[in-house]
């Protein structure tokens, strides 16, 4: 149980920091190199703003900043919960995704990235 607790403590500390230090104010965090060099949004652009909004309980703003990041936060929460339950029962926790799952996740992130950079995908801009 010590390892899941340590992981939770690290993630909680990171979210607490992002919640306290607003990424919407310039100068606190480095800019995305891809956005700075090309003007294109990467799949992670808006992730810090999304985490900041989520910490402050603003789910619509979190989804608007980066919906894929919010889905990742939820997936982490579910995986962590399963990990803790299995650890409490003395069972090992293994993440063994099938290749189809990995391809589907990659395709989803790719489609998200392409659509958010097209003119009609402005609603996905952070």
C-alpha positions as CSV (number, residue, x, y, z in Angstrom):
1,X,0.0,0.0,0.0
2,X,3.0,2.3,0.4
3,X,3.7,2.6,-3.3
4,X,0.1,3.5,-4.3
5,X,0.0,6.0,-1.4
6,X,3.3,7.5,-2.6
7,X,2.0,7.9,-6.2
8,X,-1.2,9.5,-4.9
9,X,0.9,11.9,-2.8
10,X,3.0,12.9,-5.7
11,X,0.0,13.4,-8.0
12,X,-1.9,15.4,-5.3
13,X,1.2,17.6,-4.8
14,X,1.5,18.3,-8.5
15,X,-2.2,19.1,-8.8
16,X,-2.0,21.3,-5.6
17,X,0.9,23.2,-7.2
18,X,-0.9,23.7,-10.5
19,X,-4.0,24.8,-8.5
20,X,-2.0,27.4,-6.6
21,X,0.2,28.7,-9.5
22,X,-2.2,29.8,-12.2
23,X,-1.0,28.7,-15.7
24,X,-3.2,31.4,-17.3
25,X,-0.8,34.0,-16.0
26,X,2.3,34.4,-18.2
27,X,5.8,33.6,-16.8
28,X,4.9,30.7,-14.4
29,X,5.4,27.8,-16.8
30,X,7.4,27.4,-20.0
31,X,5.4,27.7,-23.3
32,X,4.8,24.7,-25.5
33,X,7.7,24.5,-27.9
34,X,5.5,23.2,-30.7
35,X,3.0,26.0,-30.3
36,X,5.8,28.6,-30.0
37,X,7.6,27.4,-33.1
38,X,4.8,26.4,-35.4
39,X,1.6,27.9,-34.0
40,X,0.1,24.3,-33.8
41,X,-1.5,22.9,-30.7
42,X,0.0,19.7,-29.5
43,X,-2.2,17.1,-27.7
44,X,-0.9,18.4,-24.3
45,X,-1.5,22.1,-24.9
46,X,-3.9,23.3,-22.3
47,X,-3.3,20.4,-20.0
48,X,-2.0,22.7,-17.1
49,X,-5.0,25.0,-17.6
50,X,-7.2,22.0,-17.6
51,X,-5.7,20.7,-14.3
52,X,-6.0,24.2,-12.8
53,X,-9.7,24.4,-13.7
54,X,-10.3,20.9,-12.4
55,X,-8.6,21.7,-9.0
56,X,-10.9,24.7,-8.7
57,X,-14.0,22.6,-9.5
58,X,-14.7,24.1,-13.0
59,X,-15.3,21.0,-15.1
60,X,-16.6,22.8,-18.2
61,X,-13.4,25.0,-18.3
62,X,-11.2,21.9,-17.7
63,X,-12.9,20.2,-20.7
64,X,-12.6,23.3,-22.8
65,X,-8.9,23.6,-22.1
66,X,-8.0,20.0,-22.9
67,X,-10.7,17.3,-23.0
68,X,-8.2,14.5,-23.6
69,X,-6.3,15.6,-20.4
70,X,-9.5,15.4,-18.4
71,X,-10.1,11.9,-19.8
72,X,-6.5,11.0,-18.8
73,X,-7.1,12.3,-15.3
74,X,-10.2,10.2,-15.0
75,X,-8.5,7.1,-16.4
76,X,-5.6,7.6,-13.9
77,X,-8.2,7.8,-11.0
78,X,-9.9,4.6,-12.0
79,X,-6.5,2.8,-12.5
80,X,-5.2,4.0,-9.2
81,X,-8.4,2.9,-7.4
82,X,-8.2,-0.6,-8.9
83,X,-4.5,-0.7,-7.9
84,X,-5.3,0.1,-4.3
85,X,-8.2,-2.4,-4.1
86,X,-6.0,-5.1,-5.6
87,X,-3.1,-4.2,-3.3
88,X,-5.4,-4.3,-0.2
89,X,-6.5,-7.8,-1.2
90,X,-2.8,-8.9,-1.7
91,X,-3.2,-9.3,-5.5
92,X,-0.7,-7.9,-8.0
93,X,-1.8,-5.0,-10.3
94,X,-0.8,-5.3,-14.0
95,X,-1.6,-3.0,-16.8
96,X,-1.5,-5.1,-20.0
97,X,-3.4,-3.3,-22.7
98,X,-4.0,-5.1,-26.0
99,X,-2.5,-3.6,-29.1
100,X,-6.0,-2.7,-30.3
101,X,-6.5,-0.5,-27.2
102,X,-3.2,1.2,-27.8
103,X,-4.0,1.8,-31.5
104,X,-7.4,3.2,-30.5
105,X,-5.9,5.5,-27.9
106,X,-3.3,6.7,-30.4
107,X,-5.9,7.3,-33.1
108,X,-8.1,9.2,-30.6
109,X,-5.2,11.5,-29.7
110,X,-4.2,11.9,-33.3
111,X,-7.8,12.9,-34.3
112,X,-8.0,15.3,-31.4
113,X,-4.8,16.9,-32.3
114,X,-5.7,17.3,-36.0
115,X,-9.2,18.6,-35.3
116,X,-8.1,21.1,-32.8
117,X,-5.7,22.6,-35.3
118,X,-8.3,22.9,-38.1
119,X,-10.4,26.0,-38.6
120,X,-13.6,24.3,-37.5
121,X,-11.9,22.9,-34.4
122,X,-11.5,26.2,-32.7
123,X,-13.8,25.0,-29.9
124,X,-11.0,22.6,-28.9
125,X,-8.3,25.4,-28.6
126,X,-7.1,25.9,-25.0
